[in-house]
């Protein structure tokens, strides 16, 4: 360590001596070992269906499905895919009215669509299909009041409808169930949790769960469960993640996951998981995809998927992303490939040019890390063709904030090959 202090003492004679101090100290104190985070891969940045939000997605018949939503106008189209990259339209116009904020479940070997908003009315109709093409109306007007931004799931061989916003623009905390989609029974007209919409629900550990959402006063991060839909228990009034709504939740790797959403003022791109609903762990604070809400998520092919949504840019998305979970990186069967990777200049003030060549088409992730091992920005994450590629970094993080002087690390991962290069940002 004495060598470090001698270098610090001599620093300040000119900017280049400062640079040498930064490089040398970083070499002593920070071996180039980057912390593993949940990795997300872009299956496609344009799925082919209209960019949208407020849609739903399910896994059915060994396919992922995207159902309805809004793209400047309301939609009632239905799409499916077996790989997330190539999508086929099952129908351009399903039998039910165009809508957003509905729910969809798979029950009795059928896809179901429940409620939503068509731009004029809060709906309480129920539809089903065995193929996504032809739809049958199970009920034109159910016992539960028309609503949007509710949640639905299948539990105890029943379909459930929970909370949401009614025609008076008021959040609800009623709970309903049905064994056929036609006849509905109210489990409770006032659950113990505060009336809300934009929440999520999952089935986990033989219980039904309600996660976050918005009430009259704003977003929430409380967690509740029930075994009968009538009696509800709060496991925490404040989960570790920032209160939010319009997020998604799935069950994966025997855990509950919370993905994206919107808090009081910001779109989110963080991902959290829990094995009990009480203790939550952040899988990543920056997933790589643009922060978003009103997206959809499913579990398919042993991966978590994120599909479309309302993006932080104010636009709608039709991009598709997937992850194999926490600490599991994409592992293609191909052998390690040889990469050519250059960064100029390695000591920079404003911009860095990054060039690399791929000998074959690869899944590529190029990220910037700070000296603590935290990813500050993903420059690229997806599939790239063989050949020469060039990117630039302006020294800013994913929120376009100017980063301070110091050492940073570029991590290029292409299939099973990884290269890390150190660069230094200097203000002068």
Sine and cosine of phi, psi and omega as CSV:
sin_phi,cos_phi,sin_psi,cos_psi,sin_omega,cos_omega
0.00,0.00,-0.41,0.91,-0.01,-1.00
-0.87,0.49,-0.55,0.83,0.02,-1.00
-0.88,0.47,-0.60,0.80,0.02,-1.00
-0.90,0.43,-0.71,0.70,-0.04,-1.00
-0.92,0.40,-0.56,0.83,0.06,-1.00
-0.90,0.44,-0.66,0.75,0.03,-1.00
-0.90,0.43,-0.67,0.74,0.01,-1.00
-0.88,0.47,-0.63,0.78,-0.03,-1.00
-0.91,0.42,-0.63,0.78,-0.03,-1.00
-0.98,0.19,-0.22,0.97,-0.06,-1.00
-0.91,0.41,0.41,-0.91,0.08,-1.00
0.96,-0.27,-0.18,0.98,0.01,-1.00
-0.92,0.40,-0.63,0.78,0.10,-0.99
-0.34,-0.94,0.13,-0.99,-0.09,-1.00
-0.90,0.44,-0.50,0.87,-0.05,-1.00
-0.95,0.30,-0.55,0.83,0.07,-1.00
-0.92,0.39,-0.55,0.83,0.08,-1.00
-0.89,0.45,-0.65,0.76,0.02,-1.00
-0.88,0.47,-0.70,0.72,-0.01,-1.00
-0.89,0.46,-0.63,0.78,0.05,-1.00
-0.88,0.48,-0.73,0.68,-0.02,-1.00
-0.85,0.52,-0.73,0.69,-0.04,-1.00
-0.90,0.43,-0.70,0.71,-0.07,-1.00
-0.93,0.37,-0.72,0.69,0.00,-1.00
-0.87,0.48,-0.68,0.73,0.02,-1.00
-0.88,0.48,-0.62,0.79,0.01,-1.00
-0.89,0.46,-0.61,0.79,0.01,-1.00
-0.95,0.31,-0.72,0.70,-0.20,-0.98
-1.00,-0.07,-0.31,0.95,-0.09,-1.00
-0.71,-0.71,1.00,0.01,0.13,-0.99
-0.87,0.50,0.48,-0.88,-0.07,-1.00
-0.98,0.20,0.97,0.25,0.06,-1.00
-0.82,-0.58,0.93,-0.36,-0.07,-1.00
-1.00,-0.10,0.66,-0.75,-0.04,-1.00
-0.93,0.36,0.72,-0.70,0.00,-1.00
-0.95,0.32,0.71,-0.70,0.09,-1.00
-0.80,-0.60,0.19,-0.98,0.09,-1.00
-0.89,0.45,0.81,-0.58,-0.03,-1.00
-0.99,-0.14,0.70,-0.72,0.07,-1.00
-0.90,-0.44,0.68,-0.73,-0.01,-1.00
-0.89,-0.46,0.68,-0.73,0.04,-1.00
-1.00,0.09,0.92,-0.40,0.07,-1.00
-0.95,0.30,-0.62,0.78,0.10,-0.99
-0.28,-0.96,0.58,-0.82,0.07,-1.00
-1.00,-0.04,0.00,1.00,0.05,-1.00
-0.44,-0.90,0.98,-0.18,-0.14,-0.99
-0.95,0.30,-0.35,0.94,-0.02,-1.00
0.95,-0.30,-0.54,0.84,0.13,-0.99
-0.99,0.17,0.38,-0.93,-0.08,-1.00
-0.84,0.55,0.68,-0.74,0.12,-0.99
-0.81,0.59,0.69,-0.73,-0.15,-0.99
-0.35,-0.94,0.23,-0.97,0.19,-0.98
-0.63,-0.77,0.18,-0.98,0.02,-1.00
0.95,0.33,0.28,0.96,0.05,-1.00
-1.00,0.04,0.02,-1.00,0.12,-0.99
-0.80,-0.60,0.32,-0.95,0.07,-1.00
-0.64,-0.77,0.58,-0.82,0.09,-1.00
-0.66,-0.75,0.24,-0.97,0.17,-0.98
-0.95,-0.30,0.84,-0.55,-0.09,-1.00
-0.42,-0.91,0.68,-0.74,0.05,-1.00
0.81,0.58,0.66,0.75,0.02,-1.00
0.85,0.52,0.57,0.82,0.03,-1.00
-0.62,-0.78,0.38,-0.92,0.23,-0.97
-1.00,-0.07,0.58,-0.81,-0.04,-1.00
-0.80,-0.60,0.58,-0.81,0.13,-0.99
-0.86,-0.51,0.77,-0.64,-0.22,-0.98
-0.74,-0.67,0.90,-0.44,0.13,-0.99
0.89,0.45,-0.42,-0.91,-0.01,-1.00
0.90,-0.43,-0.37,-0.93,-0.10,-1.00
-0.64,-0.77,0.71,-0.71,0.01,-1.00
-0.66,-0.75,0.66,0.75,-0.17,-0.99
0.99,-0.14,-0.38,0.93,0.18,-0.98
-0.55,-0.83,0.31,-0.95,-0.07,-1.00
-0.97,0.24,0.51,-0.86,-0.11,-0.99
-0.85,-0.53,0.49,-0.87,0.19,-0.98
-0.66,-0.75,0.55,0.83,0.07,-1.00
-1.00,0.03,0.31,-0.95,-0.03,-1.00
-0.69,-0.72,0.76,-0.66,-0.05,-1.00
-0.77,-0.64,0.42,-0.91,0.07,-1.00
-0.60,-0.80,0.33,-0.94,0.00,-1.00
-0.48,-0.88,0.50,-0.86,0.08,-1.00
-0.97,-0.23,-0.11,0.99,-0.03,-1.00
-0.65,-0.76,-0.05,1.00,0.00,-1.00
0.99,0.11,-0.26,0.97,-0.03,-1.00
-0.99,-0.14,-0.67,0.74,-0.02,-1.00
-0.94,-0.33,0.80,-0.60,-0.07,-1.00
-0.87,-0.50,0.60,-0.80,0.01,-1.00
-0.86,-0.50,0.69,-0.73,0.02,-1.00
-0.99,0.10,0.89,-0.46,0.06,-1.00
-0.96,0.27,-0.65,0.76,0.08,-1.00
-0.38,-0.92,0.59,-0.81,0.06,-1.00
-0.99,0.11,-0.31,0.95,-0.05,-1.00
-0.47,-0.89,1.00,-0.07,0.06,-1.00
-0.93,0.38,0.23,-0.97,-0.08,-1.00
-0.93,0.38,-0.39,0.92,-0.04,-1.00
-0.99,0.11,0.38,-0.92,-0.03,-1.00
-0.89,0.45,0.56,-0.83,0.06,-1.00
-0.84,0.55,0.60,-0.80,-0.10,-0.99
-0.25,-0.97,0.23,-0.97,0.18,-0.98
-0.69,-0.72,0.23,-0.97,0.07,-1.00
0.92,0.39,0.31,0.95,0.09,-1.00
-0.99,0.14,-0.03,-1.00,0.15,-0.99
-0.81,-0.59,0.37,-0.93,0.06,-1.00
-0.66,-0.75,0.63,-0.78,0.07,-1.00
-0.66,-0.75,0.24,-0.97,0.15,-0.99
-0.94,-0.35,0.84,-0.54,-0.09,-1.00
-0.48,-0.88,0.69,-0.73,0.04,-1.00
0.82,0.57,0.63,0.78,0.02,-1.00
0.85,0.53,0.60,0.80,0.04,-1.00
-0.64,-0.77,0.42,-0.91,0.20,-0.98
-1.00,-0.02,0.71,-0.70,-0.01,-1.00
-0.87,-0.49,0.59,-0.81,0.11,-0.99
-0.86,-0.51,0.77,-0.64,-0.12,-0.99
-0.76,-0.65,0.86,-0.51,0.13,-0.99
0.89,0.45,-0.43,-0.90,-0.04,-1.00
0.91,-0.42,-0.22,-0.97,-0.03,-1.00
-0.72,-0.69,0.75,-0.66,-0.04,-1.00
-0.97,-0.23,0.20,0.98,-0.02,-1.00
0.99,-0.14,-0.35,0.94,0.03,-1.00
-0.84,-0.55,-0.62,0.79,-0.12,-0.99
-0.77,-0.64,0.56,-0.83,0.18,-0.98
-1.00,0.08,0.84,-0.55,-0.22,-0.98
-0.99,-0.11,0.51,-0.86,0.14,-0.99
-0.69,-0.72,0.55,0.84,0.07,-1.00
-1.00,0.01,0.32,-0.95,-0.02,-1.00
-0.72,-0.70,0.76,-0.64,-0.03,-1.00
-0.77,-0.64,0.43,-0.90,0.07,-1.00
-0.60,-0.80,0.34,-0.94,0.02,-1.00
-0.51,-0.86,0.56,-0.83,0.06,-1.00
-0.99,-0.11,-0.14,0.99,-0.04,-1.00
-0.63,-0.78,-0.03,1.00,-0.02,-1.00
0.99,0.15,-0.15,0.99,-0.03,-1.00
-0.99,-0.15,-0.82,0.57,-0.05,-1.00
-0.98,-0.22,0.77,-0.64,-0.11,-0.99
-0.86,-0.50,0.62,-0.78,0.01,-1.00
-0.87,-0.50,0.69,-0.73,0.02,-1.00
-1.00,0.09,0.89,-0.45,0.07,-1.00
-0.99,0.17,-0.59,0.81,0.00,-1.00
-0.46,-0.89,0.74,-0.68,0.04,-1.00
-1.00,0.09,-0.41,0.91,0.01,-1.00
-0.41,-0.91,0.96,-0.29,-0.06,-1.00
-0.99,0.12,0.05,-1.00,0.03,-1.00
-0.94,0.35,-0.47,0.88,0.03,-1.00
-0.99,0.15,0.54,-0.84,-0.08,-1.00
-0.92,0.38,0.57,-0.82,0.05,-1.00
-0.78,0.63,0.64,-0.77,-0.10,-0.99
-0.34,-0.94,0.22,-0.97,0.02,-1.00
-0.64,-0.77,0.39,-0.92,0.07,-1.00
0.87,0.49,0.54,0.84,0.13,-0.99
-1.00,0.02,-0.14,-0.99,0.11,-0.99
-0.76,-0.65,0.42,-0.91,0.01,-1.00
-0.58,-0.82,0.45,-0.89,0.05,-1.00
-0.29,-0.96,0.07,-1.00,0.07,-1.00
-0.92,-0.40,0.79,-0.61,-0.02,-1.00
-0.48,-0.88,0.70,-0.71,0.03,-1.00
0.84,0.55,0.65,0.76,0.02,-1.00
0.86,0.51,0.56,0.83,0.04,-1.00
-0.66,-0.75,0.44,-0.90,0.21,-0.98
-1.00,-0.02,0.61,-0.79,-0.05,-1.00
-0.82,-0.58,0.57,-0.82,0.12,-0.99
-0.82,-0.57,0.78,-0.62,-0.14,-0.99
-0.74,-0.67,0.82,-0.57,0.13,-0.99
0.85,0.52,-0.49,-0.87,-0.04,-1.00
0.95,-0.32,-0.08,-1.00,0.02,-1.00
-0.95,-0.32,0.75,-0.66,-0.03,-1.00
-1.00,-0.07,-0.14,-0.99,-0.09,-1.00
-0.93,0.37,-0.23,0.97,0.07,-1.00
-1.00,-0.06,0.20,0.98,-0.06,-1.00
0.86,0.51,0.51,0.86,0.00,-1.00
-0.95,-0.31,0.69,-0.72,0.08,-1.00
-0.94,0.35,0.44,-0.90,-0.07,-1.00
-0.82,-0.57,0.35,-0.94,0.12,-0.99
-0.69,-0.72,0.58,0.81,0.11,-0.99
-1.00,0.00,0.36,-0.93,-0.05,-1.00
-0.70,-0.71,0.77,-0.64,-0.07,-1.00
-0.76,-0.65,0.43,-0.90,0.07,-1.00
-0.58,-0.82,0.35,-0.94,-0.01,-1.00
-0.47,-0.88,0.54,-0.84,0.06,-1.00
-0.98,-0.18,-0.11,0.99,-0.06,-1.00
-0.64,-0.76,-0.09,1.00,-0.02,-1.00
0.99,0.12,-0.18,0.98,-0.03,-1.00
-0.99,-0.15,-0.79,0.61,-0.04,-1.00
-0.97,-0.23,0.79,-0.61,-0.08,-1.00
-0.86,-0.51,0.62,-0.79,-0.01,-1.00
-0.87,-0.49,0.68,-0.73,0.01,-1.00
-1.00,0.05,0.89,-0.46,0.05,-1.00
-0.97,0.26,-0.62,0.79,0.09,-1.00
-0.33,-0.94,0.56,-0.83,0.07,-1.00
-1.00,-0.09,-0.05,1.00,-0.01,-1.00
-0.41,-0.91,1.00,0.06,0.03,-1.00
-0.92,0.39,0.29,-0.96,-0.07,-1.00
-0.92,0.40,-0.42,0.91,0.00,-1.00
-0.99,0.17,0.47,-0.88,-0.03,-1.00
-0.89,0.46,0.67,-0.74,0.03,-1.00
-0.78,0.63,0.67,-0.74,-0.11,-0.99
-0.36,-0.93,0.25,-0.97,0.19,-0.98
-0.70,-0.72,0.05,-1.00,0.02,-1.00
0.87,0.49,0.35,0.94,0.08,-1.00
-1.00,0.03,0.00,-1.00,0.16,-0.99
-0.80,-0.60,0.34,-0.94,0.07,-1.00
-0.67,-0.75,0.59,-0.81,0.07,-1.00
-0.65,-0.76,0.24,-0.97,0.14,-0.99
-0.94,-0.35,0.83,-0.55,-0.09,-1.00
-0.44,-0.90,0.67,-0.74,0.05,-1.00
0.82,0.57,0.65,0.76,0.04,-1.00
0.85,0.52,0.55,0.83,0.06,-1.00
-0.66,-0.75,0.37,-0.93,0.17,-0.99
-0.98,-0.17,0.65,-0.76,-0.11,-0.99
-0.82,-0.57,0.56,-0.83,0.15,-0.99
-0.88,-0.47,0.78,-0.62,-0.18,-0.98
-0.79,-0.61,0.91,-0.41,0.12,-0.99
0.87,0.50,-0.51,-0.86,-0.05,-1.00
0.94,-0.35,-0.17,-0.99,0.00,-1.00
-0.84,-0.54,0.70,-0.71,0.17,-0.99
-0.95,-0.32,-0.29,-0.96,-0.01,-1.00
-0.86,0.51,-0.49,0.87,-0.16,-0.99
-0.99,-0.14,-0.16,0.99,-0.01,-1.00
0.67,-0.74,-0.26,-0.97,-0.08,-1.00
-0.97,0.26,0.40,-0.92,-0.03,-1.00
-0.78,-0.63,0.34,-0.94,0.12,-0.99
-0.67,-0.74,0.58,0.81,0.07,-1.00
-1.00,0.03,0.39,-0.92,-0.06,-1.00
-0.78,-0.63,0.78,-0.63,-0.03,-1.00
-0.77,-0.64,0.46,-0.89,0.10,-0.99
-0.64,-0.76,0.31,-0.95,0.03,-1.00
-0.47,-0.88,0.49,-0.87,0.09,-1.00
-0.97,-0.26,-0.12,0.99,-0.03,-1.00
-0.70,-0.71,-0.10,0.99,0.00,-1.00
1.00,0.09,-0.21,0.98,-0.02,-1.00
-0.99,-0.17,-0.75,0.66,-0.05,-1.00
-0.98,-0.22,0.81,-0.59,-0.10,-0.99
-0.85,-0.53,0.62,-0.79,0.00,-1.00
-0.86,-0.50,0.72,-0.69,0.04,-1.00
-1.00,-0.01,0.84,-0.54,0.04,-1.00
-1.00,-0.01,-0.44,0.90,0.13,-0.99
-0.34,-0.94,0.64,-0.77,0.09,-1.00
-1.00,0.02,-0.13,0.99,-0.01,-1.00
-0.48,-0.88,1.00,-0.05,0.07,-1.00
-0.93,0.37,0.24,-0.97,-0.10,-0.99
-0.91,0.41,-0.37,0.93,-0.04,-1.00
-1.00,0.02,0.38,-0.93,-0.02,-1.00
-0.90,0.44,0.70,-0.72,0.01,-1.00
-0.80,0.60,0.64,-0.77,-0.11,-0.99
-0.29,-0.96,0.17,-0.99,0.16,-0.99
-0.61,-0.79,0.03,-1.00,-0.01,-1.00
0.83,0.55,0.41,0.91,0.12,-0.99
-1.00,0.06,-0.04,-1.00,0.16,-0.99
-0.81,-0.58,0.38,-0.93,0.06,-1.00
-0.67,-0.75,0.62,-0.78,0.07,-1.00
-0.65,-0.76,0.22,-0.98,0.16,-0.99
-0.95,-0.31,0.83,-0.55,-0.05,-1.00
-0.47,-0.88,0.67,-0.74,0.01,-1.00
0.82,0.57,0.61,0.79,0.02,-1.00
0.84,0.54,0.61,0.79,0.05,-1.00
-0.62,-0.79,0.37,-0.93,0.16,-0.99
-1.00,0.00,0.64,-0.77,-0.02,-1.00
-0.82,-0.57,0.61,-0.79,0.11,-0.99
-0.87,-0.49,0.79,-0.61,-0.20,-0.98
-0.77,-0.64,0.88,-0.47,0.11,-0.99
0.88,0.47,-0.50,-0.87,-0.02,-1.00
0.94,-0.35,-0.29,-0.96,0.02,-1.00
-0.66,-0.75,0.73,-0.68,0.06,-1.00
-1.00,-0.09,-0.47,-0.88,-0.03,-1.00
-0.84,0.54,-0.56,0.83,-0.09,-1.00
-0.55,-0.83,-0.11,0.99,-0.13,-0.99
-0.82,-0.57,0.63,-0.78,0.21,-0.98
-0.95,0.31,0.49,-0.87,-0.10,-1.00
-0.89,-0.46,0.52,-0.86,0.15,-0.99
-0.72,-0.70,0.42,0.91,0.06,-1.00
-1.00,-0.04,0.33,-0.94,-0.02,-1.00
-0.70,-0.71,0.72,-0.69,-0.05,-1.00
-0.79,-0.62,0.43,-0.90,0.03,-1.00
-0.63,-0.78,0.41,-0.91,0.00,-1.00
-0.46,-0.89,0.60,-0.80,0.05,-1.00
-0.99,-0.14,-0.11,0.99,-0.04,-1.00
-0.63,-0.78,-0.08,1.00,-0.02,-1.00
1.00,0.08,-0.26,0.97,-0.02,-1.00
-1.00,-0.10,-0.79,0.61,-0.06,-1.00
-0.98,-0.17,0.84,-0.54,-0.07,-1.00
-0.88,-0.47,0.66,-0.75,0.01,-1.00
-0.89,-0.47,0.69,-0.73,0.03,-1.00
-0.99,0.14,0.90,-0.43,0.04,-1.00
-0.96,0.28,-0.62,0.78,0.10,-1.00
-0.34,-0.94,0.58,-0.81,0.08,-1.00
-1.00,-0.03,-0.12,0.99,0.01,-1.00
-0.44,-0.90,0.98,-0.19,-0.18,-0.98
-0.95,0.32,-0.34,0.94,-0.04,-1.00
0.94,-0.33,-0.58,0.81,0.12,-0.99
-0.99,0.17,0.40,-0.92,0.03,-1.00
-0.86,0.52,0.66,-0.75,0.07,-1.00
-0.79,0.61,0.59,-0.81,-0.12,-0.99
-0.32,-0.95,0.27,-0.96,0.14,-0.99
-0.63,-0.78,0.08,-1.00,-0.01,-1.00
0.83,0.56,0.41,0.91,0.08,-1.00
-1.00,0.04,-0.09,-1.00,0.13,-0.99
-0.77,-0.64,0.37,-0.93,0.03,-1.00
-0.61,-0.79,0.56,-0.83,0.10,-0.99
-0.62,-0.78,0.24,-0.97,0.21,-0.98
-0.95,-0.30,0.81,-0.58,-0.07,-1.00
-0.45,-0.89,0.68,-0.73,0.05,-1.00
0.82,0.57,0.65,0.76,0.03,-1.00
0.85,0.53,0.60,0.80,0.05,-1.00
-0.64,-0.77,0.41,-0.91,0.19,-0.98
-1.00,-0.05,0.71,-0.71,-0.04,-1.00
-0.86,-0.50,0.58,-0.81,0.13,-0.99
-0.85,-0.53,0.77,-0.64,-0.14,-0.99
-0.77,-0.63,0.89,-0.46,0.14,-0.99
0.85,0.52,-0.43,-0.90,0.04,-1.00
0.87,-0.50,-0.05,-1.00,0.04,-1.00
-1.00,-0.08,0.90,-0.43,-0.17,-0.99
-1.00,-0.01,0.34,-0.94,-0.01,-1.00
-0.87,0.49,-0.34,0.94,0.02,-1.00
-0.97,0.23,-0.11,0.99,-0.04,-1.00
1.00,0.03,0.02,1.00,0.03,-1.00
-0.97,-0.22,0.12,-0.99,0.05,-1.00
-0.98,-0.22,0.40,-0.92,-0.09,-1.00
-0.89,-0.45,0.45,-0.89,0.22,-0.97
-0.73,-0.68,0.48,0.88,0.05,-1.00
-1.00,0.07,0.46,-0.89,-0.07,-1.00
-0.79,-0.61,0.80,-0.59,-0.03,-1.00
-0.80,-0.60,0.48,-0.88,0.07,-1.00
-0.61,-0.79,0.36,-0.93,0.06,-1.00
-0.61,-0.79,0.56,-0.83,0.07,-1.00
-1.00,0.01,0.06,1.00,0.07,-1.00
0.94,-0.35,-0.12,-0.99,-0.10,-1.00
-0.97,0.26,0.80,-0.61,0.09,-1.00
0.96,0.27,0.16,0.99,0.02,-1.00
-0.90,-0.43,0.89,-0.45,-0.01,-1.00
-0.99,-0.10,0.38,-0.92,0.06,-1.00
-0.84,0.54,0.79,-0.61,-0.10,-1.00
-0.78,-0.63,0.99,0.17,0.03,-1.00
-0.90,0.45,0.38,-0.92,-0.03,-1.00
-0.98,0.20,-0.22,0.98,-0.06,-1.00
-0.95,0.32,0.34,-0.94,0.01,-1.00
-0.96,0.27,0.27,-0.96,0.05,-1.00
-0.85,0.53,0.66,-0.76,-0.04,-1.00
-0.95,-0.32,0.38,-0.93,0.02,-1.00
-1.00,0.02,0.75,-0.66,-0.04,-1.00
-0.89,-0.46,0.56,-0.83,0.19,-0.98
-0.93,-0.36,0.86,-0.51,-0.18,-0.98
-0.67,-0.74,0.88,-0.47,-0.02,-1.00
-0.78,-0.62,0.56,-0.83,0.04,-1.00
-0.73,-0.68,0.81,-0.58,0.01,-1.00
-0.66,-0.75,0.74,-0.67,-0.18,0.98
-0.99,0.11,0.33,-0.94,0.02,-1.00
-0.97,0.23,-0.39,0.92,0.13,-0.99
-0.91,-0.42,0.88,-0.47,-0.17,-0.99
-0.66,-0.75,0.25,-0.97,0.03,-1.00
-0.90,-0.43,-0.69,0.73,-0.09,-1.00
-0.85,-0.53,-0.73,0.68,-0.11,-0.99
-0.69,-0.73,0.54,-0.84,0.08,-1.00
-0.81,-0.58,0.73,-0.69,0.09,-1.00
-0.99,-0.17,0.78,-0.62,-0.04,-1.00
-0.89,-0.46,0.83,-0.56,0.02,-1.00
-0.80,-0.59,0.57,-0.83,0.06,-1.00
-0.40,-0.92,0.40,-0.92,0.01,-1.00
-0.84,-0.54,0.70,-0.71,0.03,-1.00
-0.95,-0.30,0.80,-0.60,0.03,-1.00
-0.95,0.30,-0.29,0.96,0.05,-1.00
-0.42,-0.91,0.24,-0.97,0.05,-1.00
-0.85,0.53,0.74,-0.68,-0.13,-0.99
-0.58,-0.81,0.33,-0.94,0.20,-0.98
-1.00,0.05,0.88,-0.47,-0.15,-0.99
-0.88,-0.47,0.67,-0.74,0.19,-0.98
-0.74,-0.68,0.84,-0.55,0.04,-1.00
-0.87,-0.49,0.89,-0.45,-0.12,-0.99
-0.76,-0.65,0.41,-0.91,0.08,-1.00
-0.95,-0.32,0.75,-0.66,0.05,-1.00
-0.86,-0.50,0.53,-0.85,0.11,-0.99
-1.00,0.01,-0.06,-1.00,-0.12,-0.99
-0.96,0.29,-0.15,0.99,0.08,-1.00
-1.00,-0.02,-0.08,1.00,-0.03,-1.00
1.00,-0.03,0.12,0.99,0.01,-1.00
-1.00,0.04,0.73,-0.68,0.07,-1.00
-0.95,0.31,0.83,-0.56,-0.01,-1.00
-0.98,-0.20,-0.38,0.92,0.05,-1.00
-0.28,-0.96,0.65,-0.76,0.15,-0.99
-0.98,-0.20,0.89,-0.46,-0.02,-1.00
-0.99,0.15,-0.53,0.85,0.04,-1.00
-0.40,-0.92,0.59,-0.81,0.04,-1.00
-0.44,-0.90,0.98,-0.20,-0.02,-1.00
0.24,-0.97,-0.32,-0.95,-0.03,-1.00
-1.00,-0.05,0.66,-0.75,0.07,-1.00
-0.72,-0.69,0.53,-0.85,-0.01,-1.00
-0.98,0.19,0.26,-0.97,0.05,-1.00
-0.89,0.45,0.48,-0.88,0.06,-1.00
0.86,-0.51,-0.26,-0.97,-0.10,-0.99
-1.00,0.08,0.67,-0.74,0.04,-1.00
-0.70,-0.71,0.58,-0.81,-0.02,-1.00
-0.69,-0.72,0.74,-0.68,0.05,-1.00
-0.71,-0.70,0.36,-0.93,0.05,-1.00
-0.81,-0.59,0.56,-0.83,0.10,-1.00
-0.82,-0.57,0.74,-0.68,-0.08,-1.00
-0.99,-0.16,0.25,0.97,0.05,-1.00
0.98,0.20,0.28,0.96,0.00,-1.00
-0.91,-0.41,0.38,-0.93,0.00,-1.00
-1.00,0.07,-0.12,-0.99,-0.09,-1.00
-0.92,0.40,-0.33,0.95,0.04,-1.00
-0.99,-0.12,0.25,0.97,0.00,-1.00
0.90,0.44,0.46,0.89,0.08,-1.00
-1.00,-0.04,0.67,-0.74,-0.01,-1.00
-0.93,0.37,0.79,-0.61,-0.02,-1.00
-1.00,0.04,0.49,-0.87,-0.03,-1.00
-0.96,0.27,0.19,-0.98,0.08,-1.00
-0.88,0.48,0.45,-0.89,0.04,-1.00
0.55,-0.84,-0.09,-1.00,0.01,-1.00
-1.00,0.03,0.66,-0.75,0.08,-1.00
-0.73,-0.68,0.32,-0.95,-0.06,-1.00
-0.77,-0.63,0.75,-0.66,0.08,-1.00
-0.99,-0.14,0.83,-0.56,0.03,-1.00
-0.91,-0.41,0.91,-0.42,0.07,-1.00
-0.96,-0.29,0.88,-0.48,0.04,-1.00
-0.88,-0.48,0.86,-0.52,0.03,-1.00
-0.80,-0.60,0.94,-0.35,-0.14,-0.99
0.80,0.60,-0.85,-0.52,-0.07,-1.00
-1.00,-0.09,0.12,0.99,0.01,-1.00
-0.98,-0.20,0.64,-0.77,0.02,-1.00
-0.69,-0.72,0.71,-0.70,0.10,-1.00
-0.78,-0.62,0.68,-0.73,0.04,-1.00
-0.85,-0.53,0.75,-0.66,0.05,-1.00
-0.80,-0.60,0.65,-0.76,0.00,-1.00
-1.00,-0.10,0.67,-0.74,0.09,-1.00
-0.73,-0.68,0.27,-0.96,-0.02,-1.00
-0.79,-0.62,0.81,-0.59,0.08,-1.00
-0.99,-0.11,0.80,-0.60,-0.08,-1.00
-0.76,-0.64,0.75,-0.67,0.09,-1.00
-1.00,-0.07,0.82,-0.57,0.06,-1.00
-0.40,-0.91,0.00,0.00,0.00,0.00
